[in-house]
Amino acid sequence: MVILERINSIFRSAGKYFSGISIFLMMLIIVADVFMRNVFGSPISGTYEIVQFFLMPMAIFPALGYVYWVGVLPRLSEIIAKTPKAFQKFNDILILVIDLGVFTLLTYYGFLFAMSGFESQMAVPLGGSLVSVWPIYFLVPIGFLFVLLEVILRFFRKPRVEEGEVGI
């Protein structure tokens, strides 16, 4: 279990930094596009497609495990805190079971979607040529897999506030 938590911690950190770099690149390309458009009257070709099909998925999906771990996803902690301890424990387990089911399905169907894109060699026009977009589709199931791993680990450990975990 310790090895699994260490691997998960590495994936969580890698996803966080990967998403951060993607957001920085998104900012850089948008600023450059606006500068080129306003100063030289000629925007960078394909900026919208690069941001839409590449940088946005790269910014969102790799960080999902980190977002779940930190506790940013919505919870009803104020309402649940006022209920009896037995209900709180039942609620914690029920939410983990629901999360397990939902993120298992999201991972599975995200993988099917990515495989569909791979089989059809999905591509988008960018600057006059077709650029493959199907590799980015695999970020969807990978991101949901990171969340699924977090849910599975929460079944076996208590929340550690000192690590930054705020959830259940």
SERO-4910 file (N, C-alpha, C, O; in steps of 0.05 Angstrom, whole numbers):
BEGIN
 pado doro    nc1    nc2    nc3   cac1   cac2   cac3    cc1    cc2    cc3    oc1    oc2    oc3
  Met    A     16    -24      0      0      0      0     17     25      0     10     45    -12
  Val    A     40     24     14     58     47     15     69     53    -13     72     76    -21
  Ile    A     75     32    -28     86     35    -55     65     48    -73     71     65    -89
  Leu    A     40     39    -70     18     50    -86     14     80    -80      9     96    -98
  Glu    A     16     87    -54     13    115    -47     36    132    -57     32    155    -65
  Arg    A     60    121    -57     83    136    -68     80    140    -98     86    161   -108
  Ile    A     72    119   -112     68    121   -141     46    142   -147     49    158   -165
  Asn    A     25    140   -131      3    160   -135     12    188   -129      4    207   -143
  Ser    A     29    192   -110     40    218   -103     57    229   -126     55    252   -133
  Ile    A     72    211   -139     89    219   -162     71    227   -185     75    248   -198
  Phe    A     50    211   -191     32    218   -213     16    243   -207     12    260   -225
  Arg    A      9    247   -182     -6    272   -174     12    296   -179      2    316   -190
  Ser    A     36    295   -170     55    318   -174     61    322   -204     61    345   -213
  Ala    A     65    301   -218     71    303   -247     47    316   -262     51    333   -279
  Gly    A     23    307   -255     -1    318   -268     -4    347   -261    -12    363   -279
  Lys    A      1    354   -236     -1    382   -228     18    400   -244     10    421   -254
  Tyr    A     43    392   -246     63    408   -261     58    408   -291     62    428   -304
  Phe    A     49    385   -302     43    383   -330     20    403   -337     21    417   -357
  Ser    A      0    403   -320    -23    422   -324    -14    451   -321    -22    468   -336
  Gly    A      3    456   -302     13    483   -298     29    493   -322     26    516   -330
  Ile    A     46    476   -333     62    483   -356     43    488   -380     47    506   -396
  Ser    A     22    472   -383      3    475   -404    -12    502   -402    -16    515   -422
  Ile    A    -19    509   -378    -33    535   -373    -14    558   -380    -22    578   -392
  Phe    A     12    555   -373     31    576   -380     35    578   -410     36    600   -421
  Leu    A     37    556   -424     39    556   -453     14    568   -466     16    582   -486
  Met    A     -9    562   -455    -34    573   -465    -33    604   -462    -41    618   -481
  Met    A    -25    613   -439    -23    642   -435     -3    654   -454     -8    675   -466
  Leu    A     19    641   -458     40    652   -476     30    654   -504     35    674   -518
  Ile    A     18    633   -514      9    633   -542    -14    653   -547    -16    666   -568
  Ile    A    -32    656   -527    -54    676   -530    -43    704   -529    -51    721   -545
  Val    A    -24    710   -511    -12    736   -510      3    742   -536      1    764   -546
  Ala    A     18    723   -546     33    727   -571     13    732   -594     19    748   -612
  Asp    A     -9    717   -594    -29    720   -616    -41    748   -615    -44    761   -635
  Val    A    -49    757   -591    -60    784   -588    -40    805   -596    -47    825   -609
  Phe    A    -15    802   -588      6    821   -595     10    822   -625     11    844   -637
  Met    A     12    799   -638     15    798   -667     -9    810   -681     -5    824   -701
  Arg    A    -32    805   -671    -57    816   -684    -58    846   -682    -65    860   -701
  Asn    A    -51    857   -658    -54    886   -654    -30    902   -664    -34    924   -674
  Val    A     -6    891   -663     17    906   -672     23    902   -702     28    922   -716
  Phe    A     21    878   -711     28    872   -739      4    867   -757      7    865   -781
  Gly    A    -20    865   -745    -44    861   -760    -47    833   -771    -64    828   -788
  Ser    A    -30    815   -762    -31    787   -772    -29    768   -748     -8    766   -736
  Pro    A    -51    754   -741    -50    736   -718    -34    710   -725    -29    704   -748
  Ile    A    -28    696   -704    -14    670   -707    -35    650   -718    -57    647   -706
  Ser    A    -28    637   -739    -47    618   -752    -51    593   -734    -31    581   -726
  Gly    A    -76    587   -728    -82    563   -713    -82    565   -683    -83    545   -669
  Thr    A    -80    589   -673    -80    593   -644   -104    581   -630   -102    567   -610
  Tyr    A   -127    586   -641   -152    576   -630   -152    546   -629   -160    534   -609
  Glu    A   -144    533   -650   -144    504   -651   -123    492   -632   -128    472   -619
  Ile    A   -100    505   -630    -79    495   -612    -89    496   -583    -86    477   -568
  Val    A   -102    518   -576   -112    521   -549   -135    501   -544   -136    488   -524
  Gln    A   -154    500   -563   -178    484   -560   -172    454   -559   -181    439   -542
  Phe    A   -156    444   -578   -152    415   -581   -128    404   -566   -127    380   -561
  Phe    A   -109    421   -559    -85    411   -546    -81    421   -518    -80    406   -499
  Leu    A    -80    448   -515    -72    459   -489    -94    457   -468    -88    452   -445
  Met    A   -119    461   -475   -141    459   -455   -142    430   -443   -143    428   -419
  Pro    A   -143    409   -460   -143    382   -447   -118    377   -431   -119    363   -411
  Met    A    -95    387   -441    -70    383   -426    -70    398   -400    -56    391   -381
  Ala    A    -86    420   -398    -87    435   -374   -107    424   -353   -103    427   -329
  Ile    A   -127    410   -363   -148    401   -345   -144    372   -335   -144    368   -311
  Phe    A   -142    353   -353   -144    325   -345   -121    314   -329   -126    299   -310
  Pro    A    -95    322   -334    -74    311   -317    -76    319   -288    -65    305   -270
  Ala    A    -88    342   -282    -89    352   -254   -114    342   -239   -117    350   -216
  Leu    A   -131    326   -251   -155    317   -237   -150    302   -211   -164    306   -191
  Gly    A   -130    285   -211   -123    270   -187   -114    289   -164   -122    285   -141
  Tyr    A    -99    309   -171    -90    329   -151   -114    345   -141   -116    350   -117
  Val    A   -132    352   -159   -156    368   -151   -173    351   -132   -184    362   -112
  Tyr    A   -176    326   -137   -192    309   -120   -178    306    -93   -191    306    -72
  Trp    A   -152    302    -93   -137    299    -68   -138    323    -50   -141    321    -26
  Val    A   -136    347    -62   -136    372    -47   -164    377    -35   -166    389    -14
  Gly    A   -185    368    -48   -212    372    -38   -227    395    -51   -245    406    -40
  Val    A   -218    402    -75   -231    425    -89   -258    416   -100   -276    433   -102
  Leu    A   -262    391   -106   -288    382   -116   -309    386    -94   -303    384    -71
  Pro    A   -333    393   -102   -354    401    -83   -360    379    -62   -362    355    -69
  Arg    A   -364    387    -38   -372    370    -16   -394    384      0   -397    408     -2
  Leu    A   -408    369     15   -429    381     33   -420    379     62   -435    371     80
  Ser    A   -395    387     67   -383    384     93   -397    400    115   -398    390    138
  Glu    A   -408    423    109   -421    439    130   -447    425    139   -453    425    163
  Ile    A   -462    414    121   -487    400    128   -480    374    142   -493    367    163
  Ile    A   -462    359    132   -455    332    143   -443    335    171   -447    318    188
  Ala    A   -428    356    176   -415    360    203   -435    362    225   -429    357    248
  Lys    A   -460    370    219   -480    373    240   -497    348    244   -516    348    260
  Thr    A   -491    326    230   -506    301    233   -492    283    252   -469    288    260
  Pro    A   -505    262    262   -493    243    280   -469    229    267   -467    226    243
  Lys    A   -450    220    284   -425    208    275   -430    183    258   -416    179    238
  Ala    A   -450    167    265   -456    143    250   -464    150    221   -456    137    202
  Phe    A   -481    171    218   -489    180    192   -465    191    176   -463    187    152
  Gln    A   -447    205    190   -424    216    177   -406    194    165   -397    196    142
  Lys    A   -403    173    181   -387    150    171   -400    137    147   -387    130    127
  Phe    A   -427    133    150   -442    121    128   -440    138    103   -437    128     81
  Asn    A   -443    164    107   -441    183     84   -414    182     71   -412    183     46
  Asp    A   -393    181     87   -366    180     76   -362    155     58   -352    157     36
  Ile    A   -372    133     68   -369    108     52   -387    109     28   -379    100      6
  Leu    A   -411    119     31   -430    121      8   -418    139    -14   -419    132    -38
  Ile    A   -407    161     -7   -395    179    -27   -371    166    -40   -367    170    -64
  Leu    A   -355    152    -25   -332    138    -37   -342    116    -57   -330    113    -78
  Val    A   -363    102    -50   -374     81    -68   -385     95    -93   -380     85   -115
  Ile    A   -399    116    -90   -410    131   -114   -387    141   -131   -388    139   -155
  Asp    A   -367    153   -118   -344    163   -133   -330    140   -148   -321    143   -170
  Leu    A   -327    118   -134   -314     94   -147   -329     86   -172   -317     81   -193
  Gly    A   -356     85   -170   -372     77   -193   -370     97   -216   -366     90   -239
  Val    A   -373    123   -209   -374    144   -229   -347    146   -243   -346    147   -267
  Phe    A   -325    146   -228   -299    150   -240   -289    124   -254   -273    126   -273
  Thr    A   -299    101   -246   -294     77   -261   -307     78   -289   -294     72   -309
  Leu    A   -332     87   -289   -346     90   -315   -333    111   -332   -330    108   -356
  Leu    A   -326    134   -320   -313    155   -335   -286    146   -347   -279    153   -370
  Thr    A   -271    131   -332   -245    121   -342   -250    101   -365   -237    103   -385
  Tyr    A   -269     83   -361   -275     63   -381   -285     75   -407   -274     70   -429
  Tyr    A   -305     93   -405   -315    105   -430   -296    126   -442   -297    130   -466
  Gly    A   -280    138   -425   -260    156   -436   -239    140   -451   -229    150   -472
  Phe    A   -232    116   -442   -214     99   -457   -226     90   -483   -212     89   -503
  Leu    A   -252     83   -483   -265     75   -508   -265     98   -528   -261     94   -552
  Phe    A   -270    123   -518   -269    146   -535   -241    151   -546   -239    156   -570
  Ala    A   -221    148   -530   -193    151   -539   -186    130   -560   -173    136   -580
  Met    A   -195    106   -556   -189     84   -575   -204     89   -601   -194     83   -623
  Ser    A   -228    100   -600   -243    108   -624   -228    129   -640   -226    127   -664
  Gly    A   -218    149   -626   -202    170   -639   -176    158   -651   -168    167   -673
  Phe    A   -164    139   -637   -140    126   -647   -146    110   -672   -131    112   -692
  Glu    A   -167     95   -672   -174     78   -695   -181     94   -719   -175     87   -742
  Ser    A   -194    117   -715   -201    134   -738   -180    155   -745   -183    171   -763
  Gln    A   -157    154   -730   -135    173   -734   -145    201   -734   -139    216   -753
  Met    A   -160    209   -714   -172    235   -712   -151    257   -715   -130    257   -702
  Ala    A   -157    277   -732   -139    299   -737   -155    324   -742   -179    323   -749
  Val    A   -143    347   -737   -156    373   -742   -139    389   -761   -114    387   -761
  Pro    A   -152    406   -777   -136    424   -795   -122    446   -778   -135    459   -762
  Leu    A    -97    449   -783    -81    469   -768    -61    481   -787    -41    468   -795
  Gly    A    -65    506   -794    -45    519   -812    -43    507   -839    -21    506   -851
  Gly    A    -65    496   -850    -64    485   -877    -58    455   -878    -59    444   -900
  Ser    A    -52    443   -856    -47    414   -856    -62    401   -833    -71    414   -814
  Leu    A    -65    374   -834    -78    359   -813    -58    351   -792    -37    341   -798
  Val    A    -66    356   -767    -50    349   -744    -65    329   -727    -88    334   -720
  Ser    A    -53    307   -720    -66    286   -704    -73    297   -677    -56    308   -663
  Val    A    -98    292   -669   -107    301   -643   -113    277   -625   -118    281   -601
  Trp    A   -113    254   -636   -121    230   -620   -103    225   -596   -113    214   -576
  Pro    A    -76    231   -597    -61    225   -572    -71    241   -548    -68    231   -526
  Ile    A    -81    265   -553    -91    281   -531   -116    268   -518   -121    272   -494
  Tyr    A   -131    253   -534   -155    240   -524   -148    220   -501   -165    214   -485
  Phe    A   -124    210   -501   -117    191   -479   -113    205   -453   -111    192   -432
  Leu    A   -110    232   -452   -109    246   -427   -135    244   -411   -134    246   -386
  Val    A   -157    241   -425   -183    239   -412   -184    215   -393   -189    218   -369
  Pro    A   -180    190   -403   -181    167   -385   -158    167   -365   -161    157   -342
  Ile    A   -135    178   -372   -113    179   -353   -120    197   -330   -114    191   -307
  Gly    A   -132    221   -336   -140    239   -314   -161    226   -296   -158    229   -271
  Phe    A   -180    213   -307   -201    200   -291   -189    176   -276   -198    169   -254
  Leu    A   -169    163   -287   -156    141   -274   -141    151   -249   -141    137   -228
  Phe    A   -129    175   -251   -116    186   -227   -136    191   -205   -130    186   -181
  Val    A   -160    201   -212   -180    206   -192   -190    179   -180   -193    176   -156
  Leu    A   -193    159   -197   -201    132   -188   -181    121   -168   -188    109   -149
  Leu    A   -155    125   -174   -134    116   -156   -136    130   -129   -133    118   -108
  Glu    A   -142    156   -130   -146    171   -105   -170    160    -89   -168    157    -64
  Val    A   -192    154   -102   -215    143    -89   -208    116    -76   -216    111    -53
  Ile    A   -194     99    -91   -187     73    -80   -169     76    -55   -173     62    -36
  Leu    A   -150     94    -56   -132     98    -34   -147    110     -9   -140    104     13
  Arg    A   -168    125    -14   -184    136      8   -199    115     23   -206    118     47
  Phe    A   -205     93     10   -218     71     24   -200     59     45   -210     49     66
  Phe    A   -174     61     42   -155     47     59   -140     66     78   -125     56     95
  Arg    A   -143     91     76   -129    109     94   -147    132    104   -167    138     92
  Lys    A   -138    142    126   -152    165    138   -142    191    125   -120    192    116
  Pro    A   -159    212    124   -149    237    113   -128    249    131   -129    248    155
  Arg    A   -108    260    118    -86    272    132    -86    302    126    -78    311    104
  Val    A    -94    318    145    -97    346    142    -70    359    138    -67    378    123
  Glu    A    -49    348    150    -23    360    148    -11    357    120      7    373    112
  Glu    A    -21    338    104    -12    334     76    -27    354     58    -19    357     35
  Gly    A    -48    366     67    -63    383     50    -90    372     42   -104    385     27
  Glu    A    -96    347     51   -121    335     43   -143    347     60   -142    347     84
  Val    A   -163    357     46   -184    372     60   -210    357     60   -228    363     76
  Gly    A   -213    337     43   -238    323     39   -247    306     63   -245    315     86
  Ile    A   -257    282     58   -268    266     79   -247    253     96   -254    238    115
***
